[in-house]
Amino acid sequence: MADIFDAIIIGAGHNGLVTAGYLARAGLSVCVLERRYVVGGACVTEEVFPGFKVSTTSYVCSLLSPKVIRDLEMKRYGYESLERHPSSFTPYPDGSHLFLSGDQEMNVREIRKFSERDARRYPEYEKMLERLGAAIEPIMEITPPDLTRERLGDLPRWLNLALIARRVSSADRPRAVDVMTASVAEVLDEWFESEQLKATLATDGIIGTFGGPMTPGTAYVLLHHVMGETNGKKGVWGYVRGGMGGLTMALADSARAHGAVIRTSVEVEQIRVRNGRADGVVLKGGEEISGKIVISNADPRRTFLDMVPSGVLEVPFIDEVKRIKFDSASLKLNLALSELPSFTCLPGAQPGPQHRGTIHISPTVEYVERAWDDAKYGRPSESPLLECTIPTVVDDTLAPAGKHILQMFIQYFPYKLAPGLVWEKEKEKFADRCIDILAEYAPNLKGAILGRHILSPQDLEREYALTGGNIFHGSMSLDQLFFMRPVPGYANYRTPLRGLYMCGSGTHPGGGVMGIPGYNAAREILKDWRRIGAI
């Protein structure tokens, strides 16, 4: 191992590994340090039940940048994305159901069961989102200009931003403003009348967020979720063969092949600062590792408040970090099953279209909003929104023959519980309630459960180092995006401390398994490196 590395990266989550891959390919000596026993951060495959390979946290993939896949040769190192058809299945209490997929004719046919008007409008709605996504997507891969200071060096960034903004047609600009600022419920109400369709589409605006479908800003989260692709097909979500850890293992192997050193089960306790710059890290237990630069893939609060020594950063900057919102209310429930759920509306425990995509339990928009009402006051939702997936129907490498994994990503179980409520007790009761709700649609579910694994927001914080259990490293609200992410004046992946950079989801463009924050950070680091030879 080198006496002094060019770059030390804190955290082997997907963005940290992306940054490592680019820096290693550029010839830098890189050391990645991961506190858990496995690389991947919150993008991992773990055997929480004997013989079952579970994507314990993140569970589907679409947003991963095609550029990152190509540049880091991820397919060469085992990455494979598996398409799902149909993409979603929503059963309703009256026995009806709705399939949605990448097949437009199928979508129109399915929606027509509920509304002829909505069936006619849906193709234009998708085209509108595609146009906005195509116009806005280039913003993802730019370094935001500094909103707080006038700098000549930022002029090209402002010009580039203006050119990108011009890509939104004059007809679509009002729509763009709506999508950036309005609630997902408001946007969907403008387009559709069918409650079944609106409730299904609204889930993309609130999954992982601390808000309900009527909360302003949730429409952007919907757009954020539809901008991805799977195997070149836009808007399609897929599974990763071998679970989500297949993605991060490919990134790790790619980085190692170019010389990166990756260590697991080592926790960074402090970023070492000498002569006003970061020049290494101190591990729990006292070991010190030296580096010319340090790059944090941890969230901003953990980085600046926990790892940087007290007194190094100025109070106004620390105050900005303390203002970052990490509110969350998502709970992940993983189940090992002896057989597939048999839905009342589509009976059968053999693999069918109802098992392949995301299963939504969200009968109406009001149902979801009332679930949010509970969470606002610190109460786990009485009737939560369930987003369920069964990856074993598409990927037979994950479980013993004939057995299955069912994953529920659930809204809402708030991080901050009301007085008198206890995390461990409430999460078990909540998991029971979620299983009961799904069993109303698939009565054989309870008898098929072989094991369950619960991750509340508190567990996500303790086990995966996600402050507040927030899967995005900070809320994806408008005041915490673009040049405001992580804090105003420092959206360029640099920090007030010389030699310290950020590369995680707490930076632009935000959360999700994208890899773009890691790519953008690597680009800016290499600019500095090439400009002065070393930083």
CORJOPE-V376358 format. One record per residue. N is the residue number from 1. RES is the residue in one small letter. PSI is psi in whole degrees, 0 to 359 (none if undefined). Layout:
BEGIN
N,RES,PSI
N,RES,PSI
END
This chain:
BEGIN
1,m,142
2,a,149
3,d,323
4,i,125
5,f,155
6,d,319
7,a,132
8,i,128
9,i,126
10,i,109
11,g,122
12,a,37
13,g,175
14,h,321
15,n,321
16,g,321
17,l,326
18,v,311
19,t,316
20,a,318
21,g,315
22,y,317
23,l,319
24,a,320
25,r,334
26,a,359
27,g,3
28,l,147
29,s,127
30,v,137
31,c,123
32,v,131
33,l,123
34,e,127
35,r,332
36,r,174
37,y,351
38,v,147
39,v,159
40,g,341
41,g,242
42,a,20
43,c,79
44,v,161
45,t,127
46,e,148
47,e,78
48,v,342
49,f,138
50,p,124
51,g,356
52,f,128
53,k,107
54,v,132
55,s,89
56,t,325
57,t,265
58,s,151
59,y,342
60,v,161
61,c,137
62,s,327
63,l,351
64,l,126
65,s,126
66,p,328
67,k,316
68,v,317
69,i,315
70,r,308
71,d,322
72,l,9
73,e,46
74,m,324
75,k,327
76,r,330
77,y,20
78,g,358
79,y,130
80,e,126
81,s,132
82,l,121
83,e,154
84,r,133
85,h,123
86,p,171
87,s,333
88,s,155
89,f,124
90,t,111
91,p,151
92,y,157
93,p,333
94,d,4
95,g,356
96,s,173
97,h,164
98,l,126
99,f,142
100,l,148
101,s,187
102,g,358
103,d,107
104,q,322
105,e,319
106,m,317
107,n,312
108,v,317
109,r,319
110,e,315
111,i,329
112,r,337
113,k,336
114,f,330
115,s,121
116,e,321
117,r,314
118,d,324
119,a,323
120,r,324
121,r,336
122,y,316
123,p,322
124,e,324
125,y,314
126,e,321
127,k,322
128,m,313
129,l,322
130,e,318
131,r,314
132,l,318
133,g,316
134,a,325
135,a,323
136,i,334
137,e,321
138,p,336
139,i,332
140,m,323
141,e,20
142,i,156
143,t,121
144,p,143
145,p,165
146,d,117
147,l,340
148,t,342
149,r,150
150,e,113
151,r,134
152,l,324
153,g,340
154,d,350
155,l,313
156,p,327
157,r,319
158,w,319
159,l,318
160,n,319
161,l,319
162,a,320
163,l,320
164,i,317
165,a,327
166,r,344
167,r,340
168,v,120
169,s,157
170,s,327
171,a,329
172,d,350
173,r,318
174,p,323
175,r,319
176,a,318
177,v,316
178,d,311
179,v,327
180,m,337
181,t,334
182,a,173
183,s,156
184,v,328
185,a,319
186,e,315
187,v,316
188,l,326
189,d,328
190,e,333
191,w,322
192,f,160
193,e,338
194,s,121
195,e,325
196,q,315
197,l,315
198,k,319
199,a,323
200,t,313
201,l,328
202,a,337
203,t,327
204,d,343
205,g,348
206,i,347
207,i,123
208,g,359
209,t,161
210,f,75
211,g,165
212,g,177
213,p,342
214,m,9
215,t,125
216,p,140
217,g,344
218,t,341
219,a,325
220,y,322
221,v,323
222,l,312
223,l,318
224,h,321
225,h,341
226,v,5
227,m,0
228,g,190
229,e,160
230,t,122
231,n,40
232,g,0
233,k,114
234,k,142
235,g,3
236,v,131
237,w,147
238,g,174
239,y,159
240,v,130
241,r,131
242,g,6
243,g,174
244,m,337
245,g,339
246,g,328
247,l,310
248,t,331
249,m,322
250,a,318
251,l,318
252,a,315
253,d,323
254,s,316
255,a,317
256,r,322
257,a,340
258,h,21
259,g,356
260,a,142
261,v,127
262,i,122
263,r,134
264,t,168
265,s,35
266,v,123
267,e,125
268,v,122
269,e,326
270,q,143
271,i,123
272,r,132
273,v,125
274,r,136
275,n,37
276,g,18
277,r,154
278,a,126
279,d,21
280,g,189
281,v,157
282,v,124
283,l,158
284,k,124
285,g,346
286,g,346
287,e,138
288,e,139
289,i,129
290,s,144
291,g,149
292,k,328
293,i,159
294,v,136
295,i,124
296,s,125
297,n,3
298,a,166
299,d,163
300,p,322
301,r,315
302,r,322
303,t,304
304,f,331
305,l,331
306,d,325
307,m,323
308,v,131
309,p,144
310,s,139
311,g,351
312,v,318
313,l,147
314,e,152
315,v,316
316,p,321
317,f,314
318,i,321
319,d,321
320,e,318
321,v,319
322,k,338
323,r,347
324,i,132
325,k,127
326,f,22
327,d,141
328,s,161
329,a,37
330,s,138
331,l,137
332,k,129
333,l,117
334,n,130
335,l,137
336,a,131
337,l,147
338,s,340
339,e,165
340,l,152
341,p,137
342,s,111
343,f,139
344,t,321
345,c,338
346,l,79
347,p,152
348,g,132
349,a,12
350,q,149
351,p,128
352,g,178
353,p,333
354,q,347
355,h,349
356,r,320
357,g,199
358,t,130
359,i,119
360,h,129
361,i,92
362,s,78
363,p,320
364,t,162
365,v,321
366,e,322
367,y,314
368,v,321
369,e,322
370,r,327
371,a,321
372,w,323
373,d,318
374,d,312
375,a,328
376,k,329
377,y,20
378,g,17
379,r,133
380,p,140
381,s,134
382,e,321
383,s,85
384,p,162
385,l,128
386,l,130
387,e,109
388,c,144
389,t,151
390,i,80
391,p,337
392,t,343
393,v,332
394,v,329
395,d,106
396,d,8
397,t,355
398,l,342
399,a,160
400,p,155
401,a,131
402,g,351
403,k,163
404,h,161
405,i,128
406,l,126
407,q,131
408,m,124
409,f,121
410,i,137
411,q,124
412,y,135
413,f,99
414,p,145
415,y,317
416,k,103
417,l,152
418,a,154
419,p,136
420,g,346
421,l,138
422,v,130
423,w,300
424,e,318
425,k,316
426,e,324
427,k,327
428,e,317
429,k,320
430,f,317
431,a,318
432,d,317
433,r,319
434,c,319
435,i,318
436,d,318
437,i,314
438,l,326
439,a,339
440,e,333
441,y,334
442,a,87
443,p,338
444,n,358
445,l,310
446,k,320
447,g,346
448,a,352
449,i,123
450,l,336
451,g,157
452,r,151
453,h,121
454,i,133
455,l,102
456,s,170
457,p,325
458,q,322
459,d,320
460,l,324
461,e,312
462,r,315
463,e,323
464,y,8
465,a,37
466,l,104
467,t,129
468,g,7
469,g,14
470,n,117
471,i,349
472,f,7
473,h,31
474,g,142
475,s,147
476,m,45
477,s,161
478,l,327
479,d,0
480,q,34
481,l,163
482,f,241
483,f,3
484,m,1
485,r,122
486,p,327
487,v,156
488,p,136
489,g,349
490,y,43
491,a,8
492,n,20
493,y,359
494,r,171
495,t,170
496,p,343
497,l,119
498,r,138
499,g,357
500,l,127
501,y,165
502,m,145
503,c,5
504,g,188
505,s,346
506,g,356
507,t,171
508,h,139
509,p,7
510,g,205
511,g,179
512,g,158
513,v,78
514,m,317
515,g,354
516,i,319
517,p,319
518,g,321
519,y,311
520,n,317
521,a,316
522,a,320
523,r,315
524,e,322
525,i,316
526,l,330
527,k,312
528,d,318
529,w,314
530,r,331
531,r,321
532,i,9
533,g,322
534,a,161
535,i,none
END
